[in-house]
């Protein structure tokens, strides 16, 4: 399984555009095949940040979607008209023992309710599923999070709107203001 973490900061007043574009693409995404899970979350700490978190069956399915014509058009619209910034991290699910030793890992802890105690990492609340939360962290969750569903991903690509070094597509970096 491949994990995808797309953190986007819409331009002021453009969050609804992002959600509408995502909804318009949903039938095409399902027809494309290979996506096993998708949800969108809002950061509790950075309320202007939206996280699209996805699980993909394999790299081939992800590549097919990346080259989908309508998806590419909407990517361009996002970059040129709707996003102030974004960051995309992608990588295979990793055994926790391996994730502890790799240079770039993302740990995801899934919750069925808002955690009662402070958690190390960034807390996100699901936009579509009431009462669902996740925490993203660059470090393994503490022992008290062990009862929760968690996964580790070894990040193989990490790029954004301004830093394109690991991007598989040829869009140029967007200049900062």
C-alpha positions in Angstrom: 0.0 0.0 0.0 1.1 3.5 -0.8 0.3 6.4 1.5 -0.3 9.9 0.1 -0.4 13.0 2.2 -1.4 16.2 0.4 -1.4 19.2 2.6 -2.8 22.3 0.9 -3.3 25.9 2.0 -6.0 27.4 -0.2 -5.8 31.1 -1.0 -8.2 33.1 1.2 -11.7 32.4 0.1 -10.7 29.4 -2.1 -11.2 26.4 0.3 -14.7 25.8 -1.1 -13.3 25.7 -4.7 -10.8 23.0 -3.5 -13.6 20.9 -2.1 -15.8 21.4 -5.2 -12.9 20.4 -7.5 -12.2 17.3 -5.4 -15.9 16.4 -5.5 -16.0 16.8 -9.3 -13.0 14.5 -9.7 -14.4 11.7 -7.4 -16.2 9.7 -10.0 -13.1 9.7 -12.2 -10.9 8.7 -9.3 -13.2 5.7 -8.6 -13.2 4.7 -12.3 -9.4 5.0 -12.4 -9.1 2.3 -9.7 -6.5 1.7 -7.1 -7.5 4.1 -4.4 -8.4 2.2 -1.3 -9.1 5.1 1.1 -9.5 8.8 0.8 -10.5 11.4 3.4 -9.9 15.1 3.9 -9.1 16.7 7.2 -8.6 20.1 8.6 -5.7 20.9 10.8 -6.6 21.8 14.4 -3.4 23.8 14.8 -3.3 25.4 11.4 -7.0 25.9 10.5 -6.3 27.1 7.0 -4.5 23.8 6.1 -6.5 20.9 4.5 -5.0 17.4 4.4 -6.1 14.9 1.7 -5.0 11.5 3.0 -5.1 8.5 0.7 -4.1 4.9 0.5 -3.3 3.5 -2.9 -3.0 -0.2 -3.9 0.3 0.3 -5.7 2.5 2.8 -7.5 1.0 1.9 -10.9 -2.5 3.0 -9.8 -1.0 6.2 -8.5 0.9 6.9 -11.7 -2.3 6.3 -13.8 -4.1 8.8 -11.7 -1.3 11.3 -11.9 -1.5 11.2 -15.7 -5.3 11.4 -15.8 -6.2 14.3 -18.1 -8.9 15.8 -15.9 -6.8 15.4 -12.8 -3.9 17.2 -14.5 -6.2 20.1 -15.5 -7.4 20.5 -11.9 -3.9 20.3 -10.6 -3.0 23.2 -12.8 -6.0 25.2 -11.7 -5.1 24.5 -8.1 -1.5 25.7 -8.6 -2.4 28.7 -10.7 -5.7 29.9 -9.1 -6.6 28.3 -5.8 -3.5 27.4 -3.7 -1.3 29.6 -1.6 0.9 26.5 -1.0 0.9 22.7 -0.8 3.1 19.8 0.2 2.8 16.3 -1.1 4.4 13.3 0.6 4.2 9.8 -0.8 5.6 6.5 0.2 4.9 2.8 0.9 3.5 1.5 4.2 6.5 0.4 6.3 6.8 -2.1 9.1 7.2 0.0 12.3 10.7 -1.5 13.0 11.8 -0.3 9.5 10.1 3.1 9.8 12.1 3.7 13.0 15.3 3.5 11.1 14.6 5.3 7.9 15.5 9.0 7.4 12.0 10.0 6.3 8.9 8.4 7.8 5.4 9.6 8.5 3.5 8.0 11.4 -0.3 8.2 11.2 -2.5 7.5 14.2 -6.2 7.2 13.6 -8.8 8.1 16.3 -12.5 7.5 16.6 -12.8 10.6 18.9 -10.7 13.6 19.6 -7.7 12.5 21.8 -8.3 13.6 25.4 -4.6 14.2 26.1 -2.1 16.2 24.1 -0.5 14.2 21.4 2.9 14.6 19.7 2.4 15.5 16.1 -0.3 17.5 14.3 -4.0 16.8 14.9 -6.4 16.8 12.0 -10.2 16.5 12.1 -12.1 14.7 9.3 -14.2 16.9 7.1 -16.5 14.1 5.9 -16.6 11.6 8.8 -17.9 13.1 12.1 -15.7 12.3 15.1 -12.8 11.0 13.1 -9.3 12.4 13.7 -5.7 11.6 12.8 -2.3 12.7 14.0 0.6 13.0 11.6 4.1 12.8 13.1 7.6 12.4 12.0 8.3 10.2 15.0 6.8 7.0 16.4 3.7 7.7 18.6 4.1 7.4 22.3 3.1 4.2 24.0 -0.2 5.7 25.1 -1.3 5.9 21.5 -0.6 2.1 21.0 -4.3 1.2 21.4 -5.2 3.3 18.4 -5.0 2.3 14.7 -1.7 3.5 13.4 0.5 3.1 10.3 3.9 4.1 9.3 5.0 5.2 5.8 8.5 5.5 4.4 8.4 8.7 2.4 10.0 8.4 -1.0 8.8 11.7 -2.5 8.4 15.0 -0.6 7.8 18.1 -2.6 5.6 21.2 -2.8 4.6 24.2 -4.8 7.9 25.9 -4.3 10.3 23.0 -3.9 9.9 20.6 -6.9 13.2 18.6 -6.6 11.4 15.2 -5.9 8.3 15.9 -8.0 7.6 13.4 -10.8 6.0 16.0 -13.0 7.6 18.9 -14.8 5.6 21.8 -13.4 8.0 24.6 -12.6 8.2 25.9 -9.0 5.9 28.7 -8.2 7.8 31.8 -7.2 7.2 33.1 -3.7 5.8 36.6 -3.3 
